[in-house]
Amino acid sequence: MNTQHPRAQGLDGLRALAVTAVVVYHVHAPWLPGGFLGVDLFFVLSGYLITSLLAADHWRGGRLRLVAFWRRRALRLLPVLWLVLAVTACAATLVGGDGRRDLRGAVAAALTYRSNWWQLGRHDMYFAQFGAEPPLRHLWSLAVEEQFYVAWPLLLWAVMAVVRRQWAQAAIAAVPAAASFTAMAVLYVPGTDPSRVYYGTDTHGGGLLLGAAVALVLPLSRAGTLRRAGHVRAIDGLGAAGLAVLAATALLVSGTSAFVYRGGLVPVCLAAAALTVAAGGPGRIARLLAWRPLAWTGRRSYGIYLWHWPVLACLVNAAPEALSSPFVRCAALALPVVLAAVSYRVLEEPLLRLGLRGYAELCSTFLRRAWGARPRTVLGAVAAVVAVACVAYVGVLRAPSGGGLQAQIASGERVVAAAPTARIAEPLRAERPQRPEEDGPDTATGGAPDVTGADITAVGDSVMLASADALREVLPGIAVDAVVGRQMDAAPEVLERMRDAGRLRRVVVVGLGTNGDVTREALDQIVRIAGPGRLLAFVDVQAPRSWETRVNEALREAVRRHPGCVLVPWRGVIARHPGLLWGDRIHPRPEGARLYARALSHAVGAGF
């Protein structure tokens, strides 16, 4: 018989919704572009629950028992994390490839709960990841939460020692929340990679602090005991509105949208706060969220979140096209749930119920009985545990660092930094170019002799950065302006700035679209900025992402509508040489980069 209070089951159901959104998002489901917002629902829920517990402790005894709080947090979070780290390190080592790169640093960062800052230091991009999938990338959010768990109780203790009124305490808590949302809006640069504001504790801690502020106004203990029908209806109404807002944003907003970072996360977190209070109340929302399958999933949500990304990353690193199969996608969704159910049954639940000493006694008793009944099974299990630990240890110790695609990108950034910036004369070319055939011959040969690198300005993203060395080799003197994570929406501003400075040459190459959808308006604006006196070349996209087909169709349509444009058929060219791509199936290896440069040279030469 389940004896949990319905309000606890409602909050478990809310956890289930959050983790489901994140997991579905990570399998690249095109119908849920905003599934990443499940993390922000977790943030608000965590801030609300932790502050409710701390505040209740203070109101009961007149003080905060911080050491006991941190001990409970450690017992709840650390053992499963250590298990996942060991198994993931073992699996990544056995899979091999670039997924092992920097594994030592990733494990060290995870153990010290600084994964978000470590990933920022490595220039990892959440929404525009290149190269093999890092198997521990998802731990950035746990790092943000743990940093909150360390700092916030100390700040709350100071606030409660000085300020007695709950509304005043909530107002004080709302100040750093507002500061965090403001910092996100100020530091975000539209059209560029948002990782700095997404990973940063200072810029992405607003949801945690907002949940904390709400808890100081209406803590869980009070929300769950509301009896007036009007109050319950009001909370349910706000919860239903919050659920509608969260569903709409998850279905309509992508992680590269400026809306999210320029204030859009505020209504999302407010909606999450309203839904959290309703889930902890006595109304219909709480009863709906207490549906048994949701509650079951929610109680295991921490484990599901920990397991899901290593499973996906190791699968993709072993077989890059695996997730294109519906069967594999279903298996990738089911396996983390199975692993989480096992770790919850064997580790999480008994540890929380019995404590560390009681759990040790339980394990000792179980092993003695098992040894007496099935000694070979015990020996096999112990051997398996030792093998996993040894492989994980050796894998972490010998994991390569640097090099690979990261080094290739870094070399490209140096080429961009050294690109010529001198002012040039305005182009006089006005005749209509001839377009090359998209299914033309392999571009192993160079372009027409009358087009040189000195004639070309190229604007792109990380794919062009990975090819920058080859572009300089094939087209000496080319001016490359490429940034990791750049999107098509940023191109008009970049090109306009170049044109006004007199640095836009007679051939303009735009290699964007890898990181998200493109709009007809952006493409038309690019054409207007280039003007009739220049040849404009769009490079189509090779990226196993949901937007690839839409982007390439938009580029082809733009070339059909504008006679002064040509298409560089990069996708068709590299499709004949898939081994020249890195494991992410997006970025070219050095030889693939030379093919990229020759394809660009051929298309541009044929356009004249």
Secondary structure, 3 states (H helix, E strand, C coil): CCCCCHHHHHHHHHHHHHHHHHHHHHCCCCCCCCHHHHHHHHHHHHHHHHHHHHHHHHHHHCCCCHHHHHHHHHHHHHHHHHHHHHHHHHHHHHHCHHHHCCHHHHHHHHHCCCHHHHHHHCCCCCCCCCCCCCCCHHHHHHHHHHHHHHHHHHHHHHHHHHCCCHHHHHHHHHHHHHHHHHHHHHHCCCCCCCHHHHHCHHHHCHHHHHHHHHHHHCCHHHHCCCCCHHHHHHHHHHHHHHHHHHHHHHHHCCCCCHHHHHHHHHHHHHHHHHHHHHHCCCCHHHHHHCCHHHHHHHHCHHHHHHHHHHHHHHHHHHCCCHHHCHHHHHHHHHHHHHHHHHHHHHHHHHHHHHHHHHHHHHHHHHHHHHHHHCHHHHHHHHHHHHHHHHHHHHHHHCCCCCCHHHHHHHHHHHHHHCCCCCCCCCCCCCCCCCCCCCCCCCCCCCCCCCCCHHHEEEEECHHHHHCHHHHHHHCCCCEEEECCCCCHHHHHHHHHHHHHCCCCCCEEEEECCCCCCCCHHHHHHHHHHHCCCCEEEEECCCCCCCCHHHHHHHHHHHHHHCCCEEEECHHHHHHCCHHHECCCCCCECHHHHHHHHHHHHHHHHHHC
